[in-house]
Amino acid sequence: MADYDLSVNFMGLTLKGPFLADSAGYALSPAGLKRLLKAGYPAVITKSATWEPLPTWPRPWDKSPRPRCYWDEGMDGSEALINPGYKRMAEYIKEVKPIADKLGAHIIGSFSPRTPEEGAIMASEYEKAGASAVHMDLVCSTAAGFRGKQHPGKGYDHLGKWWSENAERAMTAMKAAKEAVDIPLLPKSFYAKWAKEDPKTIRTIEETTKIDGISIHTSRIPDTVWIDIYRGRVFTYPKNPPPEALVPLTLGNTMALAHAATKPILSAGGITTVQDIIAMTMAGATVIGVCRAIYRNVKLAQELNDGIEAYMASQAIESLSDIRGIALKHPAKGPMGLALEYEEQAVPLEQYRSPLASTITK
């Protein structure tokens, strides 16, 4: 038994740790799902599936090029929602579920619908297959444009971010899926944007749709922050930041949403280190999604667990609930809701991650 309890309760599911493998190309097959579960991820969100298989252009699904590149700076849309179709994904979930159960982990089935009715059917099929929860992608930025042209007349221009162009449209999809299943529903949408425009929108979504959790979509909104994980205090990130700035962007979005939401939050975007995990927890996230970093480090899950335990030991923390949302308690003093006293102390990420904290930031 571990010395420290890293487990979290997320939408009624007990996760052995505060992070999971977020939806991406490596969760596209039984082999990929098994690999992530055996690597130690408490939960895995499958690649978002659609009604029919979607190939890369113009090849059919089973003849898609190998290897595929999901993380290309010049992505043209051809990688948008590459998937084997929801029926095959449901079969994958059913095949892998015994392994997840044995490891005390969860499979969360993800889908992207064209209509509310389609989403309800896909959610129901995932529940029958044994998914612990369902995740709905209402944010994919390139799917509607590319897939709509690839499959004209089939409604694929109603995918991804098309649903989140306004909250009312997104709620129709959320409500239909929620009414179709008894397991938790975790839709991914533009909550952070809506929380900043009108926080009441988030409560309306929660109360109207009865969703169980919120999966945040990080976009480049300029309210970037960083959190001192040894004081729980907020400071602004420097101008013209390096690529690592995606984490402060995610933190800023998460904090804005956490102020408005009552449902548990899954937040992701640039997460690579233990320090990122702790900062996201302080920002109000219950679970943190790890995505691109999985490609770079097969042992990442164990390293994150070890690092979180090291942090908890150093701060005499017995539960992550002791620090969840702690950064939200500090009054906003800056013009963008940021703590002015840290304005002059903002430093590049590489300098902030000091040698003193090197044991938990690998």
N, C-alpha and C positions, 0 to 999 in steps of 0.2 A: 504493500500500500504506500502511495506517495506521502511524503511529509506534509505537502501543502495541497489543498483542495482547489484545483483550477476550474472545476465544473461550473457551468452556468445553466440557468433555466431560460430557455428561449422558446416562446410560444407554447409552453407546456412540455417541450422536449428537453431532456437532460443531456447536455453536451459535455464531454469530458474536459473540454477546454474552451477558451473564448474566441477561437478562430475556426474557420472551415475552408475547404477548397471551393472557391467560387466557380460559377459556371464558365466554362471555356472549352477549347478543343480537346484537351486531355481527358475530359469527362464524356467522351463521345462513343465509347464502346465498353463492353464488359471488361476487357483487359484494363482499360484506362480507369474505370471505376474501382476495380479490385486493387490496382496499384496504389491509388490514393488512399483507400481505406487501410491497406496494409502499411502504408507509410506513416500512419498515425493521425490522420485528420479525423476529428470527431464527427464530421458530417461532410458530405459531398453534394454539391448542386450539379445536376447533370447539364450538359450542353442544352441550350434551349431548342426544343424541337417544334416543328410546324406540322400542319395536317398531312402534307405530302413530303417526301424526301426532297431536300434542296441541295443540288450539286454545285460545284464550282462551274464557272462558265467555260465552254458549253457542254462539259462532260456529264454523263449520268452519274448518280451517286456512287455506285460500286466501281467506277473507273476514274474517280477523282485523282488528281496527280499526287504522287508521293515523292518527297515529303511535302506537306502543306505548311505554309507559313502564316501563322495567325498574328504575329506581332511585327508586321512590316510597317515602317514609317509611312510608306506610300500606298497604303491600302486603298484599293479602288472600288470596293464594294463587293467584289467577287467572293470574298470570304464571309459575307454577311449571312449569319444563321446557317452555315453549313451543318446539315444534320440528316439523320437517317429516317426522319418521319416519326411521329409520336407513337405509332403502333409498335415499331421496332424498338424505340426507346423504352416503352412499357415492358417489352420482353426482356430488355437488358436489366431493368430494375428488378424484375421478378427473379432473374438468374442470379443476380449479385446480392439480393437481400439476405440470404442465409449467412453470407460472409459478414455483412454489416451487423447482423444480429449477434453473431459470435464475438465480434470485436466490440460490441456495445456502442456502435456508431449508427449514423442515420444517412439515408439517401433521400434527397429532396429533388423531386422531378420538376424540371423547368420546361415551359412551353411558351410559344408566342402565337396568339390566335389572329385570325382575320375577322372574326365576328364573335360576339359574346356567346352565342350558342356553340360555336366551335370550341371556345375556351372551356366551357362547361363540360363538354364531352371529353376533352383531353385531360382535364383535371380528374374526372371520374375514373378514367382508365388508369391513370397513375395511382390513384388510391387503391383500385382493385389489384394492381401489380405489387403493392406493398410499400409504396413510398411513405415516409414518415410525415411529409408535408409537400405542398406544391408551391412552386415559384413561377411567377408570370412575368415575362420580359415585355415591358411596355416602353422600352427606351432605345433599342438598337437603332443607331443613327443612320445606317446605310441600307438596311434591309428593304424598306418600302420603295425607295427609288430604284435600286438595282433589281430587286426581285420583281417589282412591278413591270419593268421593261423585259425581263427575262421570260416572264410568264404572263403576258398581257391577257386581260379579261378574266383572270382567275382570282382577283381580289388581293393579290400579294402587295399591292400598293397600300394596303391597310395592315401594316406590320410595324412592330417596334415603336419608334417615337411618334408615329401617326396617332397612336392612342393617347399620348400624353401632350398633344397640342393644346388641350385644355382639360381641366380636372373633371368636368362633367362627362366627357367622352371616356376618360380612363375609368371612372366609377362604374360605367355600364358593364365594362369587361370584368372588373373586380367583383361586382355584385353577382353576376351570373356564375362565375367560377366558385365563389364562396357558397352559394346556395346549392351547388352540385356535390359538395363533399363535406365530410365530417372532420377530416384532418385539417391542420392549420394551412392557411393561405398566406403567402408572402409575395405580394406584387412589387415589382421594381418600376418606379416611375420618377417623375420630376418633382419629388416632394420638397427638396431643398429650395428650388426656385419658388415654389408656391409658398413655402414657409416664410421666405423673405418678402414676397409681394403682399401676402395676406395670411398671417398665421392661422386665422380662423378656418382657412380652407382645409388644413390638415385635420382638425377636429371634425369637420363636416365629412371628410372622406372616411375617417375611422368610424363614426357613428352611423353613416349611411350604408357602408358596404360590409361592416362587421369583420374587416380583415384582422388577421391575428398578429401580423408583424409588418415592418416597413423595410424594404430593401432600397437603399439610397443610390441614386445615380449622381456621380460626381461630374460636374461640368465646370468650365473655367469662369467661375464667378470670382471677382477680385478680392473677396473678403478672406484672405489667407491668414491663417494663424499657426502658431506653434505652441506647444505646451511644455513647460518645465515639469518633468515627471517626478521630480523630487520636492516640488512645492505645489504642484497642481495649479500653477499660475499661467496666464496667457500672455503672449507677446506677439507682435506683428512680425511677419516674415519680410526679409529685405526685398527691395525692388530688384527687378531683373534676376529672379532666382534661377538656379540651375534646374535640370530636369527633375531632381528629387522634390521639387515644389509641389508635385501632385499630392503628396501627403498633407502639407498645410492646406491645400485646396479642399481635400477631403475632410480635414478637421474643421475648417470653417463651415462647410456645408452641414456636417454632422451636428455641430453646436447649434446652428440655426434651426435645424429640424428638431433637435432634442428639446429646445425651449418650447416648441409648439406641440409635440406629439406625446401621446400617452402609451402607445404601443411600443414594444421592443424594436430596436433598430439593428439591422444588419448593414454595415457600412464598409465600403471597399474603395480602393483607388491608390495604387502605389505602395501598398504595404509590403515591407521586406524585413523589418527587424522587430525585436522585442520592444524597443523603445516606441516604435510605431503602434504596436498593439496596446501598450500601456496608455499612450497619449490618446488613442481612439476611445479607450474605456473611460478615461477622464472626461472626454468630450461628450459622453452619453451613449455610446454604442454598447449594445449587449454582446453582439458577436461581430467579429471582424473578418471580412473575406480576403483570402490570399489568392492571387491569380497569377500574374506574370512571373512572380518570383519562384513559383513551383518549377518552371522550366529550368531555372538556373541552379537549383539546389534540391536534390532528391531527399536530403536529410533535413530539410527545413522544419518540418513539423516537430521533430524531436528537439532541434535546437531552440525553437520557440518555447516549447514546454520547459526545457531546462532554464532558459533565460528568464521566463516569467517566475519560476520558482525562486531563482536567484534574486530577482527584484523584490518579491514578496518577503523573502528572508531579510533582505537589507533594510526593509521598511517596516518590519514586524506586522505584516498584513496577513490575516488568516483567510480572507475572502476578497475577491475582486469587487464584490458589492460595496466594500468599504471605500473604494475610490471611484466607483462608477458615477459619472456626472459631476465630479467634484469641481471641475473647471467652470461649470455653469453657475456656481455659487458666487463667483467673483463679479462685482459690478462692472458693467461695460462703461468705459470712460472715453473711448476714442470715437471719431466721427463715423466709423464703420462698425461700431460696437466692439472695439478692441481696447485692451488695457493700455492707456497712454504711458504708464510708468515704465513699460517695457519697450517703448518705441525706440529709444536710444540704445537699447541693449541687444537689438536684433542682430544676429550674426549668421553667416552662412552655415548650412546644416553640417558641413564637415567639421567646422570649428565647434559647433554646439555639442556634437557627439564626442565628448572629451575622453581621454584615456582612462579617467576614473570610472567611466561607465562602459568600458570596452567589453567587459565580461557579459553584458546583457544586450549589446547592440550589434553583434556579429550578424 
